[in-house]
Amino acid sequence: MGLDEKLNRMSARYQTLERDMAAGPDPAKYAKLAAEYSELGPVVARIDELRAAERALAGIDELLVDRATDAEMREIAEAERPELGEKIESLRREIGMLLLPRDAADEGNVVLEVRAGTGGSEAALFAGDLFRMYERYAANRRWKVELLSASEGEVGGYKEIIALVSGRGAFAKLKFESGVHRVQRVPATEAGGRIHTSAATVAVLPEARDIDIEVRPEDIRIDTMRASGAGGQHVNTTDSAVRITHLPSGIVVTSSEKSQHQNRANAMRALRAKLYDMERQRAETERASARKGQVGSGGRSERIRTYNFPQGRVTDHRINLTLYKLDRIIEGDGLDELFDALMAEHQANLLAASET
């Protein structure tokens, strides 16, 4: 089915819904009709704009081929034609975006994991910087950040930190952050002023809901243990830490932040998010074979971004975007420019794939 035929059917369906709602159906049916009517509304409004622009363009073309059209009118028509053509193209792109399939997880919460990679103590410090960057970004959007588990580095930062980020649209904004983040800077402990390179890995997992994933009691093993670490506010000294092993997949999660009861709840939340993400990745791999492109694979081993402190720049390697505003980005204030560019590229790839 071509785009124009699809748009015509949507317009016809919208009119049918309008008639059916006006006929006075029972409340349950009316609510169902109203929900579909509301969802179609923004698309049909753009379709109406598109059809009006196309009629105007056809009228101009008629004037231009009519030999009776005087010179002044012809000049006006020729001046208006390019603008109308651009408007039609813009509306078609916008409608195409509105028709793209939505990710069901976009509006939901996120389990955010940041782990130190290569680089020793400097990598742990960088992992801490990344986590605080996301924490500040979340605070600016009035999202809630709840710590699930943390293992502190020997001189600061984190070997690993896991948190739940709760807020509308959290996954939609953060979902392209999964991968390897690399930093280039002079460590505070470097007497010679040499630039070191280290890395941290970020994983962004959509929080699973009860209807998303089922974890059977017979599929998990739960162990309690004494928390370990370098010390500090995030390390518990009692036997309240919990480790849950999902036997079919081999996934292991731990939580050592609060009471044993709370740690068990936190660990189960993290496990369900990992299983949900694994299922999403499997489904995405199957769909990707029919897709022309995407913004990165979301793989945990994929290098996605470099933060170069001496030059004050951040480069996202997936879209070849470099911004000379590292200070604002690391403070969480400049992330939207990166996120918006990544989303635009993702949508463009989806649109190109849908047209083939």
Secondary structure, DSSP 4 states (H G I P E B T S, - for coil): --HHHHHHHHHHHHHHHHHHHHT---HHHHHHHHHHHHHHHHHHHHHHHHHHHHHHHHHHHHHHH-TTS-HHHHHHHHHHHHHHHHHHHHHHHHHHHHTSPPPTTTTS-EEEEEEE-SSHHHHHHHHHHHHHHHHHHHHHTT-EEEEEEEEE-TTSSEEEEEEEEESTTHHHHHGGG-EEEEEEE--TT-TT---EEEEEEEEEEEPPPTTT----GGGEEEEEE---SS-STT---STTEEEEEETTTTEEEEE-SS-HHHHHHHHHHHHHHHHHHHHHHHHHHHHHTT-S--S----TT-EEEEEETTTTEEEETTTTEEES-HHHHHTTSSHHHHHHHHHHHHHHHHHHHHT-
